[in-house]
Amino acid sequence: MKSGKTILWVLLIIMVLSLILKPALDNSKENRFTEVVVLPGDTLWDISRDNVNGENIQKVVSRIIKMNNLDGPNIYPGQKLRIPLSFR
C-alpha cells in the first residue's frame, strides 16, 4: 500500500514540474533567432517567405516586426533583422 502512495506522489511531482517547466522551455525557443542582412529590393514578405516554411506569412512578418522593434514593414539595405527560430 505504501508503494502505491509513493508512485502517486512521484507522478504528482512530475506533473507539477512539467507544468512549471514547459512554459519556460517553450519561451526559450521563441527567444532564439537567426540573423539576416537586408539586401536591396528585399521586403519583409520576401525575407519571411525565404526563411520560414509552412507558416502564415502575415504572422511571421508581424513577429519579425515585433522582435526587431520596427515601427512598420519598412526596412532598408544593410539592416540586420532577427528571424525567430520558432518559425523554422
Phi and psi in radians as a Rosetta constraint file:
Dihedral C 1 N 2 CA 2 C 2 CIRCULARHARMONIC -1.136 0.35
Dihedral N 2 CA 2 C 2 N 3 CIRCULARHARMONIC -0.649 0.35
Dihedral C 2 N 3 CA 3 C 3 CIRCULARHARMONIC -1.173 0.35
Dihedral N 3 CA 3 C 3 N 4 CIRCULARHARMONIC -0.526 0.35
Dihedral C 3 N 4 CA 4 C 4 CIRCULARHARMONIC -1.129 0.35
Dihedral N 4 CA 4 C 4 N 5 CIRCULARHARMONIC -0.745 0.35
Dihedral C 4 N 5 CA 5 C 5 CIRCULARHARMONIC -1.152 0.35
Dihedral N 5 CA 5 C 5 N 6 CIRCULARHARMONIC -0.671 0.35
Dihedral C 5 N 6 CA 6 C 6 CIRCULARHARMONIC -1.093 0.35
Dihedral N 6 CA 6 C 6 N 7 CIRCULARHARMONIC -0.769 0.35
Dihedral C 6 N 7 CA 7 C 7 CIRCULARHARMONIC -1.088 0.35
Dihedral N 7 CA 7 C 7 N 8 CIRCULARHARMONIC -0.747 0.35
Dihedral C 7 N 8 CA 8 C 8 CIRCULARHARMONIC -1.074 0.35
Dihedral N 8 CA 8 C 8 N 9 CIRCULARHARMONIC -0.732 0.35
Dihedral C 8 N 9 CA 9 C 9 CIRCULARHARMONIC -1.127 0.35
Dihedral N 9 CA 9 C 9 N 10 CIRCULARHARMONIC -0.734 0.35
Dihedral C 9 N 10 CA 10 C 10 CIRCULARHARMONIC -1.096 0.35
Dihedral N 10 CA 10 C 10 N 11 CIRCULARHARMONIC -0.780 0.35
Dihedral C 10 N 11 CA 11 C 11 CIRCULARHARMONIC -1.084 0.35
Dihedral N 11 CA 11 C 11 N 12 CIRCULARHARMONIC -0.719 0.35
Dihedral C 11 N 12 CA 12 C 12 CIRCULARHARMONIC -1.101 0.35
Dihedral N 12 CA 12 C 12 N 13 CIRCULARHARMONIC -0.749 0.35
Dihedral C 12 N 13 CA 13 C 13 CIRCULARHARMONIC -1.124 0.35
Dihedral N 13 CA 13 C 13 N 14 CIRCULARHARMONIC -0.745 0.35
Dihedral C 13 N 14 CA 14 C 14 CIRCULARHARMONIC -1.080 0.35
Dihedral N 14 CA 14 C 14 N 15 CIRCULARHARMONIC -0.759 0.35
Dihedral C 14 N 15 CA 15 C 15 CIRCULARHARMONIC -1.086 0.35
Dihedral N 15 CA 15 C 15 N 16 CIRCULARHARMONIC -0.782 0.35
Dihedral C 15 N 16 CA 16 C 16 CIRCULARHARMONIC -1.122 0.35
Dihedral N 16 CA 16 C 16 N 17 CIRCULARHARMONIC -0.779 0.35
Dihedral C 16 N 17 CA 17 C 17 CIRCULARHARMONIC -1.106 0.35
Dihedral N 17 CA 17 C 17 N 18 CIRCULARHARMONIC -0.684 0.35
Dihedral C 17 N 18 CA 18 C 18 CIRCULARHARMONIC -1.156 0.35
Dihedral N 18 CA 18 C 18 N 19 CIRCULARHARMONIC -0.618 0.35
Dihedral C 18 N 19 CA 19 C 19 CIRCULARHARMONIC -1.195 0.35
Dihedral N 19 CA 19 C 19 N 20 CIRCULARHARMONIC -0.594 0.35
Dihedral C 19 N 20 CA 20 C 20 CIRCULARHARMONIC -1.339 0.35
Dihedral N 20 CA 20 C 20 N 21 CIRCULARHARMONIC -0.752 0.35
Dihedral C 20 N 21 CA 21 C 21 CIRCULARHARMONIC -1.451 0.35
Dihedral N 21 CA 21 C 21 N 22 CIRCULARHARMONIC -0.491 0.35
Dihedral C 21 N 22 CA 22 C 22 CIRCULARHARMONIC -0.998 0.35
Dihedral N 22 CA 22 C 22 N 23 CIRCULARHARMONIC -0.867 0.35
Dihedral C 22 N 23 CA 23 C 23 CIRCULARHARMONIC -1.051 0.35
Dihedral N 23 CA 23 C 23 N 24 CIRCULARHARMONIC -0.632 0.35
Dihedral C 23 N 24 CA 24 C 24 CIRCULARHARMONIC -1.153 0.35
Dihedral N 24 CA 24 C 24 N 25 CIRCULARHARMONIC -0.725 0.35
Dihedral C 24 N 25 CA 25 C 25 CIRCULARHARMONIC -1.206 0.35
Dihedral N 25 CA 25 C 25 N 26 CIRCULARHARMONIC -0.732 0.35
Dihedral C 25 N 26 CA 26 C 26 CIRCULARHARMONIC -1.095 0.35
Dihedral N 26 CA 26 C 26 N 27 CIRCULARHARMONIC -0.734 0.35
Dihedral C 26 N 27 CA 27 C 27 CIRCULARHARMONIC -1.122 0.35
Dihedral N 27 CA 27 C 27 N 28 CIRCULARHARMONIC -0.643 0.35
Dihedral C 27 N 28 CA 28 C 28 CIRCULARHARMONIC -1.126 0.35
Dihedral N 28 CA 28 C 28 N 29 CIRCULARHARMONIC -0.613 0.35
Dihedral C 28 N 29 CA 29 C 29 CIRCULARHARMONIC -1.170 0.35
Dihedral N 29 CA 29 C 29 N 30 CIRCULARHARMONIC -0.662 0.35
Dihedral C 29 N 30 CA 30 C 30 CIRCULARHARMONIC -1.146 0.35
Dihedral N 30 CA 30 C 30 N 31 CIRCULARHARMONIC -0.482 0.35
Dihedral C 30 N 31 CA 31 C 31 CIRCULARHARMONIC -1.541 0.35
Dihedral N 31 CA 31 C 31 N 32 CIRCULARHARMONIC -0.106 0.35
Dihedral C 31 N 32 CA 32 C 32 CIRCULARHARMONIC -1.477 0.35
Dihedral N 32 CA 32 C 32 N 33 CIRCULARHARMONIC 2.561 0.35
Dihedral C 32 N 33 CA 33 C 33 CIRCULARHARMONIC -2.661 0.35
Dihedral N 33 CA 33 C 33 N 34 CIRCULARHARMONIC 2.877 0.35
Dihedral C 33 N 34 CA 34 C 34 CIRCULARHARMONIC -1.991 0.35
Dihedral N 34 CA 34 C 34 N 35 CIRCULARHARMONIC 2.837 0.35
Dihedral C 34 N 35 CA 35 C 35 CIRCULARHARMONIC -2.069 0.35
Dihedral N 35 CA 35 C 35 N 36 CIRCULARHARMONIC 2.402 0.35
Dihedral C 35 N 36 CA 36 C 36 CIRCULARHARMONIC -2.181 0.35
Dihedral N 36 CA 36 C 36 N 37 CIRCULARHARMONIC 2.681 0.35
Dihedral C 36 N 37 CA 37 C 37 CIRCULARHARMONIC -1.833 0.35
Dihedral N 37 CA 37 C 37 N 38 CIRCULARHARMONIC 2.258 0.35
Dihedral C 37 N 38 CA 38 C 38 CIRCULARHARMONIC -1.226 0.35
Dihedral N 38 CA 38 C 38 N 39 CIRCULARHARMONIC 2.287 0.35
Dihedral C 38 N 39 CA 39 C 39 CIRCULARHARMONIC -1.766 0.35
Dihedral N 39 CA 39 C 39 N 40 CIRCULARHARMONIC 2.781 0.35
Dihedral C 39 N 40 CA 40 C 40 CIRCULARHARMONIC -0.964 0.35
Dihedral N 40 CA 40 C 40 N 41 CIRCULARHARMONIC 2.313 0.35
Dihedral C 40 N 41 CA 41 C 41 CIRCULARHARMONIC 1.538 0.35
Dihedral N 41 CA 41 C 41 N 42 CIRCULARHARMONIC -0.160 0.35
Dihedral C 41 N 42 CA 42 C 42 CIRCULARHARMONIC -1.185 0.35
Dihedral N 42 CA 42 C 42 N 43 CIRCULARHARMONIC 2.570 0.35
Dihedral C 42 N 43 CA 43 C 43 CIRCULARHARMONIC -2.190 0.35
Dihedral N 43 CA 43 C 43 N 44 CIRCULARHARMONIC 2.859 0.35
Dihedral C 43 N 44 CA 44 C 44 CIRCULARHARMONIC -1.063 0.35
Dihedral N 44 CA 44 C 44 N 45 CIRCULARHARMONIC -0.609 0.35
Dihedral C 44 N 45 CA 45 C 45 CIRCULARHARMONIC -1.093 0.35
Dihedral N 45 CA 45 C 45 N 46 CIRCULARHARMONIC -0.791 0.35
Dihedral C 45 N 46 CA 46 C 46 CIRCULARHARMONIC -1.065 0.35
Dihedral N 46 CA 46 C 46 N 47 CIRCULARHARMONIC -0.855 0.35
Dihedral C 46 N 47 CA 47 C 47 CIRCULARHARMONIC -1.081 0.35
Dihedral N 47 CA 47 C 47 N 48 CIRCULARHARMONIC -0.750 0.35
Dihedral C 47 N 48 CA 48 C 48 CIRCULARHARMONIC -1.084 0.35
Dihedral N 48 CA 48 C 48 N 49 CIRCULARHARMONIC -0.822 0.35
Dihedral C 48 N 49 CA 49 C 49 CIRCULARHARMONIC -1.103 0.35
Dihedral N 49 CA 49 C 49 N 50 CIRCULARHARMONIC -0.698 0.35
Dihedral C 49 N 50 CA 50 C 50 CIRCULARHARMONIC -1.324 0.35
Dihedral N 50 CA 50 C 50 N 51 CIRCULARHARMONIC -0.435 0.35
Dihedral C 50 N 51 CA 51 C 51 CIRCULARHARMONIC -1.860 0.35
Dihedral N 51 CA 51 C 51 N 52 CIRCULARHARMONIC -0.165 0.35
Dihedral C 51 N 52 CA 52 C 52 CIRCULARHARMONIC -2.318 0.35
Dihedral N 52 CA 52 C 52 N 53 CIRCULARHARMONIC 2.287 0.35
Dihedral C 52 N 53 CA 53 C 53 CIRCULARHARMONIC -1.875 0.35
Dihedral N 53 CA 53 C 53 N 54 CIRCULARHARMONIC 2.353 0.35
Dihedral C 53 N 54 CA 54 C 54 CIRCULARHARMONIC 1.281 0.35
Dihedral N 54 CA 54 C 54 N 55 CIRCULARHARMONIC 0.265 0.35
Dihedral C 54 N 55 CA 55 C 55 CIRCULARHARMONIC -1.935 0.35
Dihedral N 55 CA 55 C 55 N 56 CIRCULARHARMONIC 2.798 0.35
Dihedral C 55 N 56 CA 56 C 56 CIRCULARHARMONIC -1.179 0.35
Dihedral N 56 CA 56 C 56 N 57 CIRCULARHARMONIC 2.052 0.35
Dihedral C 56 N 57 CA 57 C 57 CIRCULARHARMONIC -1.060 0.35
Dihedral N 57 CA 57 C 57 N 58 CIRCULARHARMONIC -0.688 0.35
Dihedral C 57 N 58 CA 58 C 58 CIRCULARHARMONIC -1.060 0.35
Dihedral N 58 CA 58 C 58 N 59 CIRCULARHARMONIC -0.690 0.35
Dihedral C 58 N 59 CA 59 C 59 CIRCULARHARMONIC -1.127 0.35
Dihedral N 59 CA 59 C 59 N 60 CIRCULARHARMONIC -0.722 0.35
Dihedral C 59 N 60 CA 60 C 60 CIRCULARHARMONIC -1.164 0.35
Dihedral N 60 CA 60 C 60 N 61 CIRCULARHARMONIC -0.787 0.35
Dihedral C 60 N 61 CA 61 C 61 CIRCULARHARMONIC -1.012 0.35
Dihedral N 61 CA 61 C 61 N 62 CIRCULARHARMONIC -0.795 0.35
Dihedral C 61 N 62 CA 62 C 62 CIRCULARHARMONIC -1.064 0.35
Dihedral N 62 CA 62 C 62 N 63 CIRCULARHARMONIC -0.711 0.35
Dihedral C 62 N 63 CA 63 C 63 CIRCULARHARMONIC -1.175 0.35
Dihedral N 63 CA 63 C 63 N 64 CIRCULARHARMONIC -0.688 0.35
Dihedral C 63 N 64 CA 64 C 64 CIRCULARHARMONIC -1.143 0.35
Dihedral N 64 CA 64 C 64 N 65 CIRCULARHARMONIC -0.747 0.35
Dihedral C 64 N 65 CA 65 C 65 CIRCULARHARMONIC -1.016 0.35
Dihedral N 65 CA 65 C 65 N 66 CIRCULARHARMONIC -0.814 0.35
Dihedral C 65 N 66 CA 66 C 66 CIRCULARHARMONIC -1.161 0.35
Dihedral N 66 CA 66 C 66 N 67 CIRCULARHARMONIC -0.799 0.35
Dihedral C 66 N 67 CA 67 C 67 CIRCULARHARMONIC -1.122 0.35
Dihedral N 67 CA 67 C 67 N 68 CIRCULARHARMONIC -0.527 0.35
Dihedral C 67 N 68 CA 68 C 68 CIRCULARHARMONIC -1.776 0.35
Dihedral N 68 CA 68 C 68 N 69 CIRCULARHARMONIC 0.142 0.35
Dihedral C 68 N 69 CA 69 C 69 CIRCULARHARMONIC 0.936 0.35
Dihedral N 69 CA 69 C 69 N 70 CIRCULARHARMONIC 0.747 0.35
Dihedral C 69 N 70 CA 70 C 70 CIRCULARHARMONIC -1.481 0.35
Dihedral N 70 CA 70 C 70 N 71 CIRCULARHARMONIC 2.629 0.35
Dihedral C 70 N 71 CA 71 C 71 CIRCULARHARMONIC -1.368 0.35
Dihedral N 71 CA 71 C 71 N 72 CIRCULARHARMONIC -0.360 0.35
Dihedral C 71 N 72 CA 72 C 72 CIRCULARHARMONIC -3.036 0.35
Dihedral N 72 CA 72 C 72 N 73 CIRCULARHARMONIC -2.814 0.35
Dihedral C 72 N 73 CA 73 C 73 CIRCULARHARMONIC -1.450 0.35
Dihedral N 73 CA 73 C 73 N 74 CIRCULARHARMONIC 0.011 0.35
Dihedral C 73 N 74 CA 74 C 74 CIRCULARHARMONIC -1.305 0.35
Dihedral N 74 CA 74 C 74 N 75 CIRCULARHARMONIC 2.239 0.35
Dihedral C 74 N 75 CA 75 C 75 CIRCULARHARMONIC -2.324 0.35
Dihedral N 75 CA 75 C 75 N 76 CIRCULARHARMONIC 2.896 0.35
Dihedral C 75 N 76 CA 76 C 76 CIRCULARHARMONIC -2.396 0.35
Dihedral N 76 CA 76 C 76 N 77 CIRCULARHARMONIC 2.666 0.35
Dihedral C 76 N 77 CA 77 C 77 CIRCULARHARMONIC -0.995 0.35
Dihedral N 77 CA 77 C 77 N 78 CIRCULARHARMONIC 2.434 0.35
Dihedral C 77 N 78 CA 78 C 78 CIRCULARHARMONIC 1.594 0.35
Dihedral N 78 CA 78 C 78 N 79 CIRCULARHARMONIC -0.294 0.35
Dihedral C 78 N 79 CA 79 C 79 CIRCULARHARMONIC -1.184 0.35
Dihedral N 79 CA 79 C 79 N 80 CIRCULARHARMONIC 2.451 0.35
Dihedral C 79 N 80 CA 80 C 80 CIRCULARHARMONIC -1.718 0.35
Dihedral N 80 CA 80 C 80 N 81 CIRCULARHARMONIC 2.264 0.35
Dihedral C 80 N 81 CA 81 C 81 CIRCULARHARMONIC -2.105 0.35
Dihedral N 81 CA 81 C 81 N 82 CIRCULARHARMONIC 2.429 0.35
Dihedral C 81 N 82 CA 82 C 82 CIRCULARHARMONIC -1.524 0.35
Dihedral N 82 CA 82 C 82 N 83 CIRCULARHARMONIC 2.287 0.35
Dihedral C 82 N 83 CA 83 C 83 CIRCULARHARMONIC -1.970 0.35
Dihedral N 83 CA 83 C 83 N 84 CIRCULARHARMONIC 2.111 0.35
Dihedral C 83 N 84 CA 84 C 84 CIRCULARHARMONIC -1.134 0.35
Dihedral N 84 CA 84 C 84 N 85 CIRCULARHARMONIC 2.368 0.35
Dihedral C 84 N 85 CA 85 C 85 CIRCULARHARMONIC -1.290 0.35
Dihedral N 85 CA 85 C 85 N 86 CIRCULARHARMONIC -0.305 0.35
Dihedral C 85 N 86 CA 86 C 86 CIRCULARHARMONIC -1.122 0.35
Dihedral N 86 CA 86 C 86 N 87 CIRCULARHARMONIC -0.268 0.35
Dihedral C 86 N 87 CA 87 C 87 CIRCULARHARMONIC -1.666 0.35
Dihedral N 87 CA 87 C 87 N 88 CIRCULARHARMONIC -0.188 0.35
